[in-house]
Amino acid sequence: MPEMTWMEVRDAVNAGCGVILPIGATEQHGPHMPLCTDALLAGRMALDVAKETNMIVAPTVSYGFRSRPCTGGGQTFPGTTSLSGSTLTAIIMDVVKEFIRTGFRKIVLFNWHFENSNFIYDAAYNVFDDRKKDYPDLKLLIIESPFSELKPETMDYVFEGHFPGWGIEHASIFETSVMMYVAPELVDFSKAKDDQAEYYPFYDMLPIPTRISTESGILWKASLATKEKGEMVWKEISQNLIESVNMEFTRWEKEN
């Protein structure tokens, strides 16, 4: 969409295309990956899904809700640039309203940053609740996590029998592998390392103690990442998303 002219967007709307809004973050991902990791992956996955679902991809929302120590390393790292929940919600609401004004009636909100969850749903709910009477053909699909689970054989292959949990996996095997597959030019694997906090509590604390994060920003074992692992999970996730988007909008169109 950002590379299209306004006339091309108009024609896409008239042809019944939907729009995907990728949502990421600007957040540290260790010494081996860039701050744009979440935003880049959200945008790239949205492009892969759009090719198979009659969608176009909007510019990515590249700032997200503040990072937490046990899932993203926290706000103590230079470069991590975050929004408050109310600001993120307001941005998404305004963008979705603009999509509706433009004429889009099939809208997908696609997130790749764990901490954005719930704020995206709140924004979507508020807009839909406000606009549903005026636009009975409006449908929003909110994907706050790229997947619910991976196949057991995929999990065994990627984590080699040692899965620490998705929060702790930040900047580690999964994300590093995916970046090695999608954007290898942005990964300096020579700087990838294994790291671990003193412990990972199920609660948060303020002020943030250093013992529940790591010095590197890697929360687990980045050294076990490979391009092949990234390719496997990327293709599985993208196929599941394509099937879900097509199913939900096809079913909705038949029912209406």
N, C-alpha and C positions, 0 to 999 in steps of 0.2 A: 504493500500500500504506500509506503513512503516514497517509493520510486515510480509510482503511477501518477498520471495527470488527473485533474479533477474530472475530466471527461471519461477517463478509463474507469474511475471509481463509480461514476454515474452509470456507466454501461454495465458494470459488475452488479450493481444494485438492481438494475432493471432486468438483468438475467437471472435474478434470484439467488445470487451468491450470498453467503454469510461471511462473517468476519471473526477472526481469532485475535484476542488481545493477550499477548505473552506478558507475564508478570514475573520479574526476577528480583535482583537486589544488587547493591554494590557492596561487596563484603569480602573480607580476607579469605583466601583459600590456600593458606600455607605459603612456603617460600617457592613453590614450584608451579603455582597456577595464578592467574590474574584475578583482580577484583571483579571483573565482568563475568565470571564463570556462570553464576545463576541466570543472569540476564541473557547471556549468549546461548546457553542450553535451552532456555525457554523459547527464544526466537527460532533457533534451528529446528527444534522439535515441532513447533507450530508450522514451519514451512513444510516439513515432511508430511504432516497431517493434512495440511491444506491442499496438497497436490492430489489427494485421494478423496476429498470430501466437499468439493465445490465451495471452497472458502478462500478468502484472501487474508493476509496477515498484516495487522496494524503495527505501528511502531511499538517497541517493547517499553513497558514501564520498568525502568532500570533501577529504581530505588525501592527498597522494601522496608518492612517493619524491623525494628532494632534486633540485632543479633543477640542470642543468649549464650552464656558461657558453655553450656553442656551440649549445644546443638550447632553452634557456629563460631564459638570462640569468644563471643562477647564484644562489647563496644570498646575494648581496650586496645585494639589494633589500629594503627594509622591506616587511613584509606577506607575503612569500613564507614560508610556514610548512610545513615538510616533516617526513616521518617517515623513520626508518631503514628499511632493507629488511626487517629481521627484524620490526619492528613492523607494517609494512604487510602482510607475509605472515601474521602472526598474526591481525590484524584480519579479513582476508578469510577465513582458515580458520575462525575462530569464527563469522562470519556465515553462511558456507555450511553449517556443521554445524547451526546453528539452523534454516536453511531445511529441511534434511533432517529434523530433529526435528519440524518443523511439518507435514511431509508432502509437501513439494515434491520431485518426482523429475526435473523438467526445469528446469535452472538455467543461465542465461546470465550470464557475467561480461563486462561491456562497458566498455572502457577508452577514455579520451580524453586521457591524459597520457603522452607518449612514454616518460618515465623509469620508469613503473610496469611496463613490459614485463618479462617473466621472473619477477618476484615474484608476479604474478597466476597465471601458469602453475604455479609452484612450489606455491603455496597450493592450487590446484585439484587438482594431482596428489597432494599429500599427503593431502587429505581423501578423494579418490576411492579411493586405494589402501587407506586405512584402512576405508572404508565399503562397498566394492564387494561383499564377501561377504554382508553383512547386507542390502544393498539392491540386488539384481540388476537392478532396473528404474531405477536411477539413471543419469542422463546429464548431463554438464556440457559446455557449449559455451564455449570461452575465446576471446574476441575482444579481443586486446590492441592492435589497431589498427583504427580504424573502416573502413579499406579497404586494399587492396593497391595499387591504382592507379586512376586516373581515365581516362576515355576520352580519346584524343588530342585530339579537338575541344574537350573541356572544358578540358584543360590549356592549349591554345592560347588559348582565350578568357579564361581566368582570369589566366594569367601573361603573356599578350601576347608570347610567345616568349622570356621571360627567367625560367626556373624555376631558383631557386638551390639547391634541395634542401629536403626536408621539415624537417630540423632547423633550418636557417637561416630558414625561413619563419615562425618563431615571432612571433606578434603582428603579422603582416604581411598580405599580400594575402588569403590563404586564411582565416585565423582572423577577421580583421576583417570580411571579406565575409560569412562565416557568421553572425557576431554581428549584423551590420547587418540580416540577414534574420530571424534567430530572436529577437533581443532588442534591437531598435534603441534602445530607451529607455536602455540601459546603455552605449551607444557615444557618445563625444563626438568626432565625426570632425574637429572643428576642431583637435584636438590630435594627430591622426594625422600621422605624418611618415615620411620615408625615413631610415633609419640603417644603419650598417654598421660592424662591428668592423674593426680593423686587418687581421686575418686570422682564418680559422676552421680551426684545425688538426684533424687526425683523431685527436688524442690529448688527454688532460686533464693539467692541472698543478695542484699544490698547493704553496704558496699560489696562489690563483687570480689571474692577472695581469689587469689591467684591459683590456689591449689585445685580448683575445679575446672581449670582450663590448662592449656599447654603453652609453652614459650613459642613454639613454631606455628601454632594455629591448626596443625594437623591433629586430629583427635584419635587416630587409630593407626592403621598400617598402610600407608601409601605405597610402600615398596612392593607390595603384592599386586599392584595394578598392571594391566597389560592392555594393549589395543584390542586384542582378540576378545577379552572380557567385555570391553566397552562396546564392541560391535554386537555381541550377543544380546546384551541387555537393551541397547538402543533399538535394535530391530524388534525385540519382543514388546517393548513399551510402545513404540510407534504403531505397531500393528494393532495392539489392543486399543489404543486411542482412536485410530482410524475406524475400527469396527464399532466402537462405542458412539462416536460422533455420527457416523452414518446411520446407525440403528436408531438413535434417539430422535434425530431430525426426520428420518423417513417415517418412523412410527407416528410422530407428532403430525406430520403433513397428512398422513392417511386418516388420522382421527379428526382432523379439522378440515 
